């Protein structure tokens, strides 16, 4: 019955030759992201050496990436289905997937901001132990998730998330409007700019410590935290660079109509960037790398037969 209703409510469309290969690429990238996010979350949960506040913030980023990857995977599968059958059809979850995409992007970018802010607090305010406690950091994470789900609600309330036939996706149309500017500020500009600002302020602070009389241990710890923030900034800038086509289309929409398949083109770069973001997060997190190597080493020892 569902299949019959689907066919009845769908209309045929013209399909480009590059649609299906790109859809398969997007599905592959998002599946990889979901698997990596699940794997990293499992490691952090079950490895007691990862039960630290910094790793709690890393787990928060992994969970945000898991939601982001899952939503992008659902979008890619929906697009592939419609492209394969060469039909236009808006299912009941299309608008929700669009809304969840904005939610996941907010969560992803603000999770990096929380990591950078924690490193800044530990260096600049080392005596404020309450700010560094698991209770306070959990509270910050809680507010981040609340804001992540509340922030994009205006798109739903105003019915701005619409089905775009050419791109087979539900998104808020690009153009000069309050919601477009609001989206850019909340989702991208504010969290990314604050993360970069924290890095530069931390650089100045550490340089001041090196000029003044400071214990070696304190200086080394500050330099180590500065390195972690630098890596987070590199990750943020990398994600922003790969998502640059989306920013270009937003800028273009302020003055003229973007290209016909602008959402398709933009989301190719977004989906491809997701697994690389997970790999970068893994590479920049020493505790996660150590726990992963321990698992691989144990499995290798079990598989390799003992030689008498």
N, C-alpha and C positions, 0 to 999 in steps of 0.2 A: 504493500500500500504506500509506504514511504517513497519507494523508487518511482511509483506511478505519479505521485504528487510532484516529485522532483522534476520528472520529465515534462509534466503538464505545465509547470510554472516557469520552465526554462526556455530561453530563446537562443537561436543559433547566432554565432558571431564569426567574423573572419579572424583567423589565427596566423600569427607570424611564425616563420620557420625557427626562430631562435627562442620561442617561448618555452618549449618542452625541455631542451637542454639546460636552459637557465633555471627552470623550475627544479630539475633533478639536482643541479648544483646547490641550490638553496636548501633543498631537503637534506642533502648530504651534510652540509655545513651545520645546519641547526640540529640534526641528530647527533653529530659529533659534540656539539656544545652541551646538549642535554646529558649525554653519557659522561663527559668529563666533569660536569657540575655535580652529577650524582656521585661519581667516584670520589671527588674531593670532599664532598659533604660527609660521605661514609667514613673516610679516613679521619676527618676532624672529630667526628662523633665518637668513634671507637678507639682511637689512639689517645691515651691519657696524656702523652707528652704535648698534645695539641690543645689541651684544656687550659688555655691561657686567654687573657683579655685580647691581645693582638690577634690571636687565631679565631676568637669569637667574631671579631670584626671581619676577618677574611672569610669565615663561614657565612657571614651576612652577605658579603659580596657574591659568594658562590650561589647562595640561595636566590639572590636577585637575578643572577645570570641564568639560573635554572628556570625561573619563571619567564624571563625574557626569551630564552631559547625555546622553551615549550610553546610560547605564544607564536613566535616566528615560525616554528615548525608547523603549527596548526594553520597559519596563514599560507605557508608554502604548499601544504597538501591541498588546501581548498583551491588555491590558484591552479595547481597542477591538474586537479580534477576537472575544473571548468575549461582549462586550456586543452586538455586531452580530448574532451567531448565537444569542444568548440561551442560552448554555450555560455550565456550570461545568466547567473542565478545568485540571489542573495539569500543565504540560509539564515536561520534564526539566531545563530551565534556570531554572525559577521560583525555586527556593531560591538558586541562584547569583546571580540578579539582586537578590534581597533582600540577600544578603551584600555584593554589590558596591555596593549603595546606601549601606550603612553605611560601607564603605571609602571611597567617594568623598566622603561628608560629612566624615569625619575629615580627609581630604587637603585638602579645600577650606578648612575652618576653620583647620587648622594651617598652611596655606600663607600665609594672612593674618598669622598669628602670626609666622612667619619673617620676613616683610617688615617688620613693626613692630620686631622684635628687631634686625634689621640696622640700621635707622635709629637705634635707641637706642644701639647700640654705636658707630656712627660719630660720634655727638655726645658721649656720656659718656666713651667710651674711644677717643679719636681716635688715640692712640699705639699701641694694640693692633692693629697692621696685620695681624698673622696672623689675628686673629678676623674681619677684614673681607675676607680673601683669598678667591679663588674656591675654593681647596682646602677651607677650613673650611666655607664656605657650601654647597659641594657635599656635604660630609659631613653637614651638618645636614639637607639635602634627602633624602639617602639614608636617614638614620635616620627621617625623617618618613614616607617611603614604606614602610619596613619596619614601623613601628608601625601605619600605616594598614591594612596587610593582616593583621597579627597581632592587632590590637585586637579586631576583631569575631569572631575564631575561636571564642570560647566560645559564641556563638549557634549556630554550626554543630555544635560538639562535643556540645552539649546538646540538639540538635534543636529549638531554640526558634523557628527561622524556619519558619513554617507558612503554608499556603495559606488565605486568607480569601475565602470564596465571595462575600460581599456586596460586597467591594471589588475582587475579581479581582486579588489581589496577594499576594505572599509576604512576610510581615513577622513580626517577633517580636511576639507579643501584648502589649498594654499591660496593666499591672497592678502591684501592689505586689510587687516581687521584687528580688533583688540585681542581676540582669542589667539590669533597667530603670534602676535608679539608676546602675549602671556605665555604661550607654549614655549617659545624660544627662551624666555627668561627662566621659567621654572624648570624646564627639562634640561636645558643645555647651559645657558650662559652663567647663571648664578652658581651652580655647583662646581662647574669647571673653573670659572674665574676665581672662586674662593679657594679651591685646591691649589691653583698656581700661586695665588697670593700668599697662602700659608707657606709654600715652599720658599719663596723669596724672603719672607720675614724670618724664616728659620735659618736661611743662609746668612743673613745679616747678624742674627743672634749668635750663631756658632763662630762666625768670624770675630765678633766682639769677644767671645770667650777665649779664643786663641790668643788675642792680644793682651788680655788681662791675666792675672795670676789665677789659674784654675787647676784643680787637681787633674792628673792624667786620666784617671778612671772616668771622671765626670765629662771631660772633653771627648774621650773615646766613645762614650755612650751617646753623647750629643751628635757626634759625627756619624755614628751608626744609624741613629734615628733619622738624621738628615738624608742619608743614603736611601733609606726606606721611602721617605717622602719623595725623593727624586725619582725613584722607580715608579711610584704611584702616578706622579706627574707625567712620566714618559708613557705610561699606560693610558692615561686620560688623553694626552695629546695624540697618541696613535689612534685611539678610537675616534677622536674628533676628526683627524685627518682622513681616515677611511670613510667616515660619514660626511665628508666635505661636499659630495654631490648633492646630498639632501639639503645642506645649507645653501648651496648655490640656487637650487630650485626655489627655496623659500625666499631668497633675495630677489630672484627673477619675478616671483609672483607679486611682489610689491609694486611692480611697474608694468608687467605684461603677463600674458598667459604662459605658463611653463610648457615644455614639450608634451606631446600626447601621452607617452609612456613614462612620465617623470617618476611616478611612484614605483614602477617596476625597476627602473634604473637605480633609484636611490636605495631600494631594499636589497638589491643585489650586493651592494657594498656593505650594507648593514649586516646581512646574514653571513657574508664571507668574513667579516671582522670578528664575529662572535667566538669561533673556536680559537682564533689567534689571541683574543683577549683572555681566554681561559688559560692558554699556554703561557702567556706573559705573566698572569697572576701566579701560576705555579712556579715559574722560573724566578720570580721576585720574592717568593715566600720560602725561606730556608727550612722552616719546620715542616712544611708540606712536602718539600723535596726529600727531606730526611725520612719522614714516615713512609713515603712511597717507595724509597729505595730499600727500606727495611722489609716491606711486604714482598718486593721483587726478590730480594736476597733469600728470604725464607722459602718462597716457592721454588727458587732455583735449587736450594739445598734438598728440598723434598723430592724434586724430580730427578736430580743427579744421583745415581746409585753410589753407595759407599764402596770404596776400593779397599779390600783387605790388605 
